Amino acid sequence: MNPRFIFLDTETTGIEKCRMIELGYRAVGGEPVSLRVKPPVPITIGAMAVNHITEKMVAKLKPFNKRPDYKAIKEELEAGIIIAHNAPFDLGVLDREGIDIVDYIDTKEMAKKMYPRAEKHSLQYLRYFLELEIEGEAHSAEGDIAVLEAVFMKMIEHGASPDAFIRNR
């Protein structure tokens, strides 16, 4: 598999024009990266109910663009092919953080083509639909990338060609 592939997930302050509070990613063959940051906008109650990250938990953290590793993370992500579930959402979040992704694969789009008769195509639905035994907490960036990678690999096993799903922004 292409070593430039990077599995990625974000946890955010909400849905509309939201900002990142947690980033998880792992380049194929690399170590997972998981970090939490202080967003420039408040976290909505709805987001807290999903990702269980509160204002108090991020109050003393640095904003993402003020972290000493920001530039290195930005360069790594921009050089890769991002694999994300519902990628347009995560790419929008990264855009608002100053990261411009060009190439990506949306595993939700892949799943809709691979499993058109599935009732849903959410990441956690696919986890159980594909009978994946994965350790990983749902709605945490690090947990979601473990599930994302397993779902992606199962789709490859079922005949999906990653190159056919690479999109450019």
Stockholm file with secondary structure:
# STOCKHOLM 1.0

chainA/1-169         MNPRFIFLDTETTGIEKCRMIELGYRAVGGEPVSLRVKPPVPITIGAMAVNHITEKMVAKLKPFNKRPDYKAIKEELEAGIIIAHNAPFDLGVLDREGIDIVDYIDTKEMAKKMYPRAEKHSLQYLRYFLELEIEGEAHSAEGDIAVLEAVFMKMIEHGASPDAFIRNR
#=GR chainA/1-169 SS CCTTEEEEEEEESCSTTCCEEEEEEEETTSCCEEEECCCSSCCCHHHHHHHCCCHHHHTTSCCGGGSTTHHHHHHHHHHSEEEETTHHHHHHHHHHTTCCCCEEEEHHHHHHHHCTTSSCCCHHHHHHHTTCCCCCCTTSHHHHHHHHHHHHHHHHHTTCCGGGGEEEC
#=GC SS_cons         CCTTEEEEEEEESCSTTCCEEEEEEEETTSCCEEEECCCSSCCCHHHHHHHCCCHHHHTTSCCGGGSTTHHHHHHHHHHSEEEETTHHHHHHHHHHTTCCCCEEEEHHHHHHHHCTTSSCCCHHHHHHHTTCCCCCCTTSHHHHHHHHHHHHHHHHHTTCCGGGGEEEC
//
